Amino acid sequence: MCHADSFVEKGITHRTVGIGGLQLIEPEIVYAHAFPDGRVLAVSRNLEKTVENIGRYSRKDAETWRKLVERYLAEKEKIVASLFSPPPALSAEVAAWEGTAGGMEEYRFGLQSMRSWCDQTFESEEVKCLFGAFALFMAHAPDDAGGAELAWLFGTVLQDVGNNLVRGGMHHVSLALADRLRSLGGEIRTNAGVEKILVSSGRATGVRLVSGEEITVERLVASGVDPGQLTLRFLGEEVVGSEIAGKMRRYEWGDPAFVIYAALDGPVEYKAGPEAGAACHVHLTPPSLDPMARASVECRGGELPATPLIVSWNDSVIDPSRAPAGKHLKKFVVLGVPYEVKGDATGRVGIGHWDEVKDRYADYLIDMIAADYMPDLNAKLLKREAHSPLDIERKLSSAVRGTICHGAMLPYQTGSMRPIPEMGNYRSPVENVYLCGSGSHPGPGVSMAPGRNAAETICSDLDLGLPATAPK
């Protein structure tokens, strides 16, 4: 994507990129963490400002953060190359660790838990929360193996490139890509659900839609759905075999999410002040990793967490086009709730099917947010819409069990083992059916890296050239 236009308004950069007029909005405050006592810790696009903000909590941690960002910048080219290329085989990775200075430290860091890394790296509990929270974005609880690297990478990438919103909503990314495809002669069908990929002699020959229509496959199928649906539903055990089907049935999806959209009669102020209100998103937790860990245990035990990590998105503040003039919108994403409600750690909601308890849980969370973080939230609330894990799954079949990552980013579900070793190179058990979604390396996020890497594999198989480009 190329820059076509850029201007700054009220400290926020507006940038138009070269696909369908897509507009990115880049707030100066990248993200923040607000605490119930009214304090806030904010990350600015300017590293020196971030260091100054962290220094209010710990001078040592401020300098540590500077070094962590410098480490990322020194390794950036290597990191980007690893994300935007097919993953090496596990044996090659192990050999590289063993044969490279510092390789075994890299291996250790890749398996370290978020809490272990935070305790080892920072002295301030608030700073641990600020950066550690990112592990939960990938469904990693504080004590899960592998969360450290995710937390560091999330935090440093956003420090480096900012936290951008798409003007008008994220769906404009899909619309821009669709326009680009049509301009190249491509065709897009909507409301045309797939029932089955038809296979003969080990190759896909067609795709049957739920309407009964069959579309002939001339060369290949590239699938962006979750790997479980592709393997077990669209291909089926009779095609992939019992061993691969069994491995996909045990594939781990991670912790579901719960989302509340709140329509507001005007701006809502944070108890923490204007820094929190101007950030792209804000983590809301007490100043300790313990409540995050406790909430994860409650979630995985089937209980509604009492104090989950809530990510508050200031969408309409950053992008006024998201709401009518004078009105505002907040999106609260709760990271880590059970798929089946078997208990209630809040003591206020009760037990039952999600369709029965979701509104009561949303009320509980709204009241908690108002009490601890946004005192005027209830007074400004016009309407709120809650989406349980079941709602999310119903709306998007690839959000299996209400999750958002196409599979948990566990050590044994990353790299060449994502989603499973037999499908870790973007190739399915069917010769001309490929995976190109977040269930493949390097995983979820608006990087489009899995698709780019799948294209490299496809072009290699077809003896076609692929331009050697990668984002910077």
Summary of the structure (lengths in Angstrom):
residues: 472
radius of gyration: 22.6
end to end distance: 10.8
largest distance: 66.0
contacts: 1539
relative contact order: 0.14
helix: 43%
strand: 19%
